[in-house]
Amino acid sequence: MAQHRSGRARRRRDADSPAVRQAEGPSLSWRYRLGRLLQFVGLLILPFGIASELVGRVGLGQSLLIAGAGALVFYIGFVVQHRP
């Protein structure tokens, strides 16, 4: 029974840690917001490249370059968001 209570107290202490408090609520860091914005922009670029090729405005190689650029922007956003 004592272990059960200590586990509950440990979880409560973990919830009060600065890392948890920083990730929730309106006090999100600028790095987190920038990373999420870059990820969103990267996700918007990918279908743009595919749609441009389907419409016939760009060739297949250019479409793949656009999609690759979108994936790169998404990855940069991921790295920025998860960097300590």
QUIBEL-V802514 format. One record per residue. N is the residue number from 1. D_LAST is the distance of its C-alpha to the last C-alpha in Angstrom with 1 decimal. Layout:
n/d_last
N/D_LAST
N/D_LAST
This chain:
n/d_last
1/37.3
2/35.4
3/32.6
4/32.4
5/32.0
6/29.4
7/27.3
8/27.6
9/26.7
10/23.6
11/22.5
12/23.3
13/21.2
14/18.2
15/18.7
16/18.7
17/15.4
18/13.1
19/10.4
20/13.3
21/14.9
22/12.1
23/12.2
24/16.0
25/18.6
26/18.9
27/16.2
28/13.5
29/11.2
30/12.5
31/9.6
32/10.2
33/13.9
34/14.0
35/12.4
36/15.0
37/17.7
38/17.3
39/17.5
40/20.6
41/22.1
42/21.7
43/23.5
44/26.2
45/26.8
46/27.5
47/30.6
48/31.8
49/32.2
50/34.0
51/36.3
52/37.2
53/38.5
54/40.4
55/42.1
56/43.0
57/41.4
58/39.4
59/40.0
60/38.2
61/36.4
62/35.2
63/34.1
64/32.0
65/30.4
66/29.6
67/28.1
68/26.1
69/24.8
70/23.8
71/22.0
72/20.2
73/19.2
74/18.0
75/15.9
76/14.3
77/13.5
78/12.0
79/9.7
80/8.8
81/8.5
82/6.3
83/3.8
84/0.0
